[in-house]
Amino acid sequence: MKVMKVLVTGYSGRFGPYLIRDLESAGHSVVLFGRKEPIEEFAHLTWVSGDINCFDNCLQAMKSGIDGLGSPFVDGKVAAN
């Protein structure tokens, strides 16, 4: 399995923490993207402040060397480029 740097959207919702824990336990590097500051459990992760509805915010987040995108809205699967 390739270790990836994964941008996670929707991390502050009900299912986001499960996805983050799964990705970290698999050895992936996780970057959080959203409007809300991460909860204490995930404060050690890189957080990119932005709105998923703003193309420029999304583009800026992806410029940080992201290998894949994870979201609890897509069945918790990671899409890799």
N, CA, C and O atoms as a printed pandas DataFrame, in Angstrom:
     atom_number atom_name residue_name chain_id  residue_number  x_coord  y_coord  z_coord
0              1         N          MET        A               1    0.835   -1.183    0.000
1              2        CA          MET        A               1    0.000    0.000    0.000
2              3         C          MET        A               1    0.878    1.243    0.000
3              4         O          MET        A               1    1.844    1.330    0.758
4              5         N          LYS        A               2    0.543    2.189   -0.841
5              6        CA          LYS        A               2    1.251    3.454   -0.910
6              7         C          LYS        A               2    0.776    4.359    0.229
7              8         O          LYS        A               2   -0.426    4.534    0.434
8              9         N          VAL        A               3    1.723    4.926    0.960
9             10        CA          VAL        A               3    1.378    5.901    1.996
10            11         C          VAL        A               3    1.150    7.231    1.304
11            12         O          VAL        A               3    1.970    7.673    0.499
12            13         N          MET        A               4    0.016    7.874    1.625
13            14        CA          MET        A               4   -0.370    9.107    0.946
14            15         C          MET        A               4   -0.568   10.247    1.927
15            16         O          MET        A               4   -0.788   10.044    3.121
16            17         N          LYS        A               5   -0.483   11.452    1.385
17            18        CA          LYS        A               5   -0.874   12.658    2.103
18            19         C          LYS        A               5   -2.301   12.945    1.642
19            20         O          LYS        A               5   -2.535   13.286    0.483
20            21         N          VAL        A               6   -3.262   12.800    2.578
21            22        CA          VAL        A               6   -4.680   12.847    2.227
22            23         C          VAL        A               6   -5.345   14.093    2.789
23            24         O          VAL        A               6   -5.248   14.371    3.984
24            25         N          LEU        A               7   -6.014   14.836    1.932
25            26        CA          LEU        A               7   -6.797   15.997    2.342
26            27         C          LEU        A               7   -8.190   15.496    2.720
27            28         O          LEU        A               7   -8.868   14.865    1.909
28            29         N          VAL        A               8   -8.612   15.779    3.948
29            30        CA          VAL        A               8   -9.914   15.312    4.427
30            31         C          VAL        A               8  -10.863   16.494    4.567
31            32         O          VAL        A               8  -10.586   17.449    5.292
32            33         N          THR        A               9  -11.984   16.413    3.865
33            34        CA          THR        A               9  -13.051   17.399    4.011
34            35         C          THR        A               9  -14.145   16.774    4.877
35            36         O          THR        A               9  -14.233   15.551    4.988
36            37         N          GLY        A              10  -14.959   17.600    5.477
37            38        CA          GLY        A              10  -16.047   17.077    6.301
38            39         C          GLY        A              10  -15.577   16.464    7.604
39            40         O          GLY        A              10  -16.285   15.652    8.200
40            41         N          TYR        A              11  -14.383   16.847    8.055
41            42        CA          TYR        A              11  -13.803   16.234    9.255
42            43         C          TYR        A              11  -14.535   16.595   10.537
43            44         O          TYR        A              11  -14.438   15.863   11.522
44            45         N          SER        A              12  -15.260   17.696   10.549
45            46        CA          SER        A              12  -15.915   18.128   11.790
46            47         C          SER        A              12  -17.314   17.535   11.957
47            48         O          SER        A              12  -17.981   17.792   12.959
48            49         N          GLY        A              13  -17.748   16.763   11.002
49            50        CA          GLY        A              13  -19.066   16.148   11.081
50            51         C          GLY        A              13  -19.056   14.852   11.876
51            52         O          GLY        A              13  -18.060   14.502   12.510
52            53         N          ARG        A              14  -20.140   14.171   11.834
53            54        CA          ARG        A              14  -20.327   12.953   12.623
54            55         C          ARG        A              14  -19.373   11.818   12.226
55            56         O          ARG        A              14  -18.883   11.092   13.090
56            57         N          PHE        A              15  -19.113   11.666   10.939
57            58        CA          PHE        A              15  -18.321   10.538   10.464
58            59         C          PHE        A              15  -16.861   10.884   10.177
59            60         O          PHE        A              15  -16.033    9.984   10.031
60            61         N          GLY        A              16  -16.537   12.164   10.093
61            62        CA          GLY        A              16  -15.177   12.593    9.805
62            63         C          GLY        A              16  -14.122   12.016   10.731
63            64         O          GLY        A              16  -13.094   11.535   10.256
64            65         N          PRO        A              17  -14.349   12.050   12.059
65            66        CA          PRO        A              17  -13.330   11.498   12.974
66            67         C          PRO        A              17  -13.010   10.023   12.719
67            68         O          PRO        A              17  -11.866    9.602   12.892
68            69         N          TYR        A              18  -13.999    9.242   12.315
69            70        CA          TYR        A              18  -13.753    7.832   12.016
70            71         C          TYR        A              18  -12.814    7.693   10.811
71            72         O          TYR        A              18  -11.907    6.861   10.810
72            73         N          LEU        A              19  -13.046    8.510    9.804
73            74        CA          LEU        A              19  -12.206    8.486    8.608
74            75         C          LEU        A              19  -10.780    8.890    8.967
75            76         O          LEU        A              19   -9.823    8.247    8.536
76            77         N          ILE        A              20  -10.637    9.950    9.751
77            78        CA          ILE        A              20   -9.302   10.421   10.149
78            79         C          ILE        A              20   -8.552    9.333   10.910
79            80         O          ILE        A              20   -7.386    9.064   10.621
80            81         N          ARG        A              21   -9.206    8.716   11.868
81            82        CA          ARG        A              21   -8.553    7.658   12.653
82            83         C          ARG        A              21   -8.138    6.486   11.762
83            84         O          ARG        A              21   -7.048    5.937   11.922
84            85         N          ASP        A              22   -9.002    6.108   10.833
85            86        CA          ASP        A              22   -8.683    5.006    9.913
86            87         C          ASP        A              22   -7.473    5.348    9.041
87            88         O          ASP        A              22   -6.588    4.515    8.842
88            89         N          LEU        A              23   -7.443    6.570    8.526
89            90        CA          LEU        A              23   -6.329    6.982    7.677
90            91         C          LEU        A              23   -5.021    7.009    8.465
91            92         O          LEU        A              23   -3.989    6.541    7.984
92            93         N          GLU        A              24   -5.072    7.557    9.675
93            94        CA          GLU        A              24   -3.857    7.613   10.496
94            95         C          GLU        A              24   -3.386    6.214   10.887
95            96         O          GLU        A              24   -2.186    5.938   10.880
96            97         N          SER        A              25   -4.313    5.340   11.223
97            98        CA          SER        A              25   -3.915    3.984   11.619
98            99         C          SER        A              25   -3.326    3.204   10.447
99           100         O          SER        A              25   -2.573    2.251   10.644
100          101         N          ALA        A              26   -3.671    3.614    9.229
101          102        CA          ALA        A              26   -3.103    2.985    8.034
102          103         C          ALA        A              26   -1.766    3.624    7.648
103          104         O          ALA        A              26   -1.145    3.217    6.666
104          105         N          GLY        A              27   -1.327    4.619    8.415
105          106        CA          GLY        A              27   -0.033    5.231    8.171
106          107         C          GLY        A              27   -0.026    6.438    7.254
107          108         O          GLY        A              27    1.039    6.956    6.916
108          109         N          HIS        A              28   -1.206    6.891    6.846
109          110        CA          HIS        A              28   -1.285    8.047    5.953
110          111         C          HIS        A              28   -1.079    9.353    6.725
111          112         O          HIS        A              28   -1.334    9.429    7.927
112          113         N          SER        A              29   -0.625   10.352    6.024
113          114        CA          SER        A              29   -0.506   11.698    6.559
114          115         C          SER        A              29   -1.821   12.405    6.246
115          116         O          SER        A              29   -2.280   12.385    5.104
116          117         N          VAL        A              30   -2.429   13.029    7.256
117          118        CA          VAL        A              30   -3.752   13.635    7.083
118          119         C          VAL        A              30   -3.663   15.156    7.195
119          120         O          VAL        A              30   -3.037   15.691    8.110
120          121         N          VAL        A              31   -4.303   15.841    6.242
121          122        CA          VAL        A              31   -4.443   17.294    6.259
122          123         C          VAL        A              31   -5.933   17.585    6.297
123          124         O          VAL        A              31   -6.688   17.079    5.467
124          125         N          LEU        A              32   -6.359   18.394    7.251
125          126        CA          LEU        A              32   -7.776   18.724    7.403
126          127         C          LEU        A              32   -8.098   20.003    6.640
127          128         O          LEU        A              32   -7.321   20.958    6.652
128          129         N          PHE        A              33   -9.249   20.013    5.978
129          130        CA          PHE        A              33   -9.689   21.187    5.212
130          131         C          PHE        A              33  -11.122   21.516    5.586
131          132         O          PHE        A              33  -12.023   20.700    5.392
132          133         N          GLY        A              34  -11.333   22.713    6.123
133          134        CA          GLY        A              34  -12.680   23.122    6.490
134          135         C          GLY        A              34  -12.696   24.456    7.198
135          136         O          GLY        A              34  -11.662   25.101    7.378
136          137         N          ARG        A              35  -13.890   24.858    7.595
137          138        CA          ARG        A              35  -14.070   26.160    8.241
138          139         C          ARG        A              35  -13.821   26.125    9.735
139          140         O          ARG        A              35  -13.435   27.133   10.325
140          141         N          LYS        A              36  -14.039   24.971   10.353
141          142        CA          LYS        A              36  -13.911   24.862   11.803
142          143         C          LYS        A              36  -12.530   24.376   12.208
143          144         O          LYS        A              36  -11.966   23.482   11.578
144          145         N          GLU        A              37  -11.992   24.970   13.260
145          146        CA          GLU        A              37  -10.723   24.514   13.809
146          147         C          GLU        A              37  -10.910   23.091   14.339
147          148         O          GLU        A              37  -11.952   22.783   14.918
148          149         N          PRO        A              38   -9.922   22.230   14.147
149          150        CA          PRO        A              38  -10.055   20.831   14.591
150          151         C          PRO        A              38  -10.211   20.705   16.107
151          152         O          PRO        A              38   -9.727   21.540   16.871
152          153         N          ILE        A              39  -10.893   19.652   16.514
153          154        CA          ILE        A              39  -11.029   19.367   17.945
154          155         C          ILE        A              39   -9.656   18.952   18.491
155          156         O          ILE        A              39   -8.745   18.638   17.726
156          157         N          GLU        A              40   -9.525   18.955   19.796
157          158        CA          GLU        A              40   -8.244   18.691   20.447
158          159         C          GLU        A              40   -7.594   17.385   19.985
159          160         O          GLU        A              40   -6.378   17.327   19.806
160          161         N          GLU        A              41   -8.390   16.351   19.794
161          162        CA          GLU        A              41   -7.854   15.056   19.358
162          163         C          GLU        A              41   -7.046   15.157   18.067
163          164         O          GLU        A              41   -6.091   14.408   17.861
164          165         N          PHE        A              42   -7.441   16.093   17.201
165          166        CA          PHE        A              42   -6.800   16.221   15.896
166          167         C          PHE        A              42   -5.984   17.505   15.762
167          168         O          PHE        A              42   -5.620   17.898   14.653
168          169         N          ALA        A              43   -5.697   18.155   16.883
169          170        CA          ALA        A              43   -4.948   19.410   16.864
170          171         C          ALA        A              43   -3.522   19.232   16.331
171          172         O          ALA        A              43   -2.908   20.200   15.884
172          173         N          HIS        A              44   -2.996   18.016   16.375
173          174        CA          HIS        A              44   -1.642   17.741   15.879
174          175         C          HIS        A              44   -1.570   17.699   14.352
175          176         O          HIS        A              44   -0.480   17.716   13.781
176          177         N          LEU        A              45   -2.717   17.643   13.700
177          178        CA          LEU        A              45   -2.756   17.559   12.238
178          179         C          LEU        A              45   -2.710   18.949   11.608
179          180         O          LEU        A              45   -3.102   19.941   12.222
180          181         N          THR        A              46   -2.227   18.994   10.381
181          182        CA          THR        A              46   -2.237   20.252    9.632
182          183         C          THR        A              46   -3.675   20.595    9.282
183          184         O          THR        A              46   -4.434   19.741    8.824
184          185         N          TRP        A              47   -4.041   21.844    9.498
185          186        CA          TRP        A              47   -5.396   22.314    9.197
186          187         C          TRP        A              47   -5.304   23.449    8.186
187          188         O          TRP        A              47   -4.583   24.424    8.396
188          189         N          VAL        A              48   -6.040   23.314    7.092
189          190        CA          VAL        A              48   -6.152   24.366    6.089
190          191         C          VAL        A              48   -7.558   24.943    6.216
191          192         O          VAL        A              48   -8.550   24.256    5.972
192          193         N          SER        A              49   -7.625   26.207    6.598
193          194        CA          SER        A              49   -8.922   26.866    6.759
194          195         C          SER        A              49   -9.482   27.224    5.390
195          196         O          SER        A              49   -8.798   27.846    4.577
196          197         N          GLY        A              50  -10.724   26.832    5.137
197          198        CA          GLY        A              50  -11.343   27.145    3.859
198          199         C          GLY        A              50  -12.746   26.597    3.756
199          200         O          GLY        A              50  -13.201   25.834    4.607
200          201         N          ASP        A              51  -13.416   26.997    2.707
201          202        CA          ASP        A              51  -14.796   26.594    2.447
202          203         C          ASP        A              51  -14.820   25.704    1.209
203          204         O          ASP        A              51  -14.327   26.089    0.149
204          205         N          ILE        A              52  -15.387   24.530    1.347
205          206        CA          ILE        A              52  -15.455   23.569    0.246
206          207         C          ILE        A              52  -16.240   24.122   -0.951
207          208         O          ILE        A              52  -16.094   23.632   -2.071
208          209         N          ASN        A              53  -17.062   25.129   -0.713
209          210        CA          ASN        A              53  -17.855   25.735   -1.785
210          211         C          ASN        A              53  -17.101   26.823   -2.542
211          212         O          ASN        A              53  -17.629   27.390   -3.499
212          213         N          CYS        A              54  -15.880   27.118   -2.124
213          214        CA          CYS        A              54  -15.063   28.152   -2.770
214          215         C          CYS        A              54  -13.924   27.484   -3.542
215          216         O          CYS        A              54  -13.032   26.878   -2.948
216          217         N          PHE        A              55  -13.964   27.599   -4.850
217          218        CA          PHE        A              55  -12.964   26.960   -5.697
218          219         C          PHE        A              55  -11.546   27.382   -5.324
219          220         O          PHE        A              55  -10.650   26.539   -5.261
220          221         N          ASP        A              56  -11.328   28.677   -5.076
221          222        CA          ASP        A              56   -9.985   29.161   -4.745
222          223         C          ASP        A              56   -9.474   28.543   -3.446
223          224         O          ASP        A              56   -8.288   28.231   -3.341
224          225         N          ASN        A              57  -10.354   28.362   -2.452
225          226        CA          ASN        A              57   -9.961   27.703   -1.197
226          227         C          ASN        A              57   -9.547   26.261   -1.464
227          228         O          ASN        A              57   -8.539   25.791   -0.936
228          229         N          CYS        A              58  -10.314   25.571   -2.270
229          230        CA          CYS        A              58  -10.016   24.165   -2.601
230          231         C          CYS        A              58   -8.691   24.057   -3.347
231          232         O          CYS        A              58   -7.878   23.180   -3.055
232          233         N          LEU        A              59   -8.479   24.937   -4.297
233          234        CA          LEU        A              59   -7.248   24.938   -5.074
234          235         C          LEU        A              59   -6.046   25.179   -4.166
235          236         O          LEU        A              59   -5.028   24.500   -4.294
236          237         N          GLN        A              60   -6.156   26.128   -3.259
237          238        CA          GLN        A              60   -5.068   26.421   -2.330
238          239         C          GLN        A              60   -4.754   25.204   -1.454
239          240         O          GLN        A              60   -3.586   24.890   -1.223
240          241         N          ALA        A              61   -5.789   24.527   -0.973
241          242        CA          ALA        A              61   -5.592   23.345   -0.127
242          243         C          ALA        A              61   -4.886   22.232   -0.895
243          244         O          ALA        A              61   -4.038   21.538   -0.334
244          245         N          MET        A              62   -5.221   22.056   -2.149
245          246        CA          MET        A              62   -4.626   20.994   -2.956
246          247         C          MET        A              62   -3.173   21.292   -3.322
247          248         O          MET        A              62   -2.438   20.376   -3.692
248          249         N          LYS        A              63   -2.751   22.528   -3.229
249          250        CA          LYS        A              63   -1.384   22.909   -3.583
250          251         C          LYS        A              63   -0.368   22.508   -2.521
251          252         O          LYS        A              63    0.827   22.745   -2.696
252          253         N          SER        A              64   -0.813   21.914   -1.440
253          254        CA          SER        A              64    0.117   21.540   -0.368
254          255         C          SER        A              64    0.649   20.118   -0.532
255          256         O          SER        A              64    1.005   19.466    0.450
256          257         N          GLY        A              65    0.703   19.645   -1.762
257          258        CA          GLY        A              65    1.290   18.331   -2.047
258          259         C          GLY        A              65    0.398   17.161   -1.699
259          260         O          GLY        A              65    0.880   16.148   -1.193
260          261         N          ILE        A              66   -0.870   17.275   -1.955
261          262        CA          ILE        A              66   -1.858   16.246   -1.626
262          263         C          ILE        A              66   -1.806   15.108   -2.641
263          264         O          ILE        A              66   -1.737   15.339   -3.848
264          265         N          ASP        A              67   -1.842   13.866   -2.128
265          266        CA          ASP        A              67   -1.871   12.677   -2.992
266          267         C          ASP        A              67   -3.284   12.134   -3.180
267          268         O          ASP        A              67   -3.571   11.467   -4.174
268          269         N          GLY        A              68   -4.166   12.422   -2.223
269          270        CA          GLY        A              68   -5.516   11.881   -2.279
270          271         C          GLY        A              68   -6.502   12.758   -1.539
271          272         O          GLY        A              68   -6.113   13.632   -0.763
272          273         N          LEU        A              69   -7.769   12.522   -1.781
273          274        CA          LEU        A              69   -8.845   13.280   -1.138
274          275         C          LEU        A              69   -9.756   12.306   -0.417
275          276         O          LEU        A              69  -10.232   11.337   -1.009
276          277         N          GLY        A              70  -10.000   12.562    0.864
277          278        CA          GLY        A              70  -10.891   11.719    1.645
278          279         C          GLY        A              70  -12.051   12.528    2.170
279          280         O          GLY        A              70  -11.870   13.658    2.625
280          281         N          SER        A              71  -13.222   11.971    2.113
281          282        CA          SER        A              71  -14.399   12.645    2.629
282          283         C          SER        A              71  -15.400   11.602    3.107
283          284         O          SER        A              71  -15.633   10.602    2.429
284          285         N          PRO        A              72  -15.995   11.839    4.282
285          286        CA          PRO        A              72  -17.017   10.898    4.737
286          287         C          PRO        A              72  -18.248   10.901    3.833
287          288         O          PRO        A              72  -19.127   10.050    3.971
288          289         N          PHE        A              73  -18.309   11.855    2.912
289          290        CA          PHE        A              73  -19.443   11.947    1.995
290          291         C          PHE        A              73  -19.309   11.023    0.800
291          292         O          PHE        A              73  -20.247   10.880    0.016
292          293         N          VAL        A              74  -18.143   10.390    0.654
293          294        CA          VAL        A              74  -17.926    9.448   -0.452
294          295         C          VAL        A              74  -17.597    8.075    0.124
295          296         O          VAL        A              74  -16.619    7.443   -0.275
296          297         N          ASP        A              75  -18.403    7.629    1.046
297          298        CA          ASP        A              75  -18.287    6.299    1.644
298          299         C          ASP        A              75  -16.947    6.052    2.335
299          300         O          ASP        A              75  -16.517    4.905    2.465
300          301         N          GLY        A              76  -16.279    7.134    2.782
301          302        CA          GLY        A              76  -15.038    6.979    3.503
302          303         C          GLY        A              76  -13.887    6.434    2.690
303          304         O          GLY        A              76  -12.892    5.980    3.254
304          305         N          LYS        A              77  -14.007    6.471    1.365
305          306        CA          LYS        A              77  -12.938    5.997    0.504
306          307         C          LYS        A              77  -12.028    7.146    0.117
307          308         O          LYS        A              77  -12.458    8.299    0.095
308          309         N          VAL        A              78  -10.800    6.851   -0.182
309          310        CA          VAL        A              78   -9.840    7.870   -0.566
310          311         C          VAL        A              78   -9.624    7.804   -2.065
311          312         O          VAL        A              78   -9.307    6.753   -2.622
312          313         N          ALA        A              79   -9.805    8.958   -2.707
313          314        CA          ALA        A              79   -9.548    9.063   -4.143
314          315         C          ALA        A              79   -8.126    9.548   -4.314
315          316         O          ALA        A              79   -7.782   10.627   -3.830
316          317         N          ALA        A              80   -7.298    8.783   -4.985
317          318        CA          ALA        A              80   -5.904    9.163   -5.193
318          319         C          ALA        A              80   -5.691    9.600   -6.628
319          320         O          ALA        A              80   -6.351    9.125   -7.553
320          321         N          ASN        A              81   -4.743   10.527   -6.788
321          322        CA          ASN        A              81   -4.447   10.988   -8.160
322          323         C          ASN        A              81   -3.365   10.148   -8.766
323          324         O          ASN        A              81   -2.975   10.376   -9.912
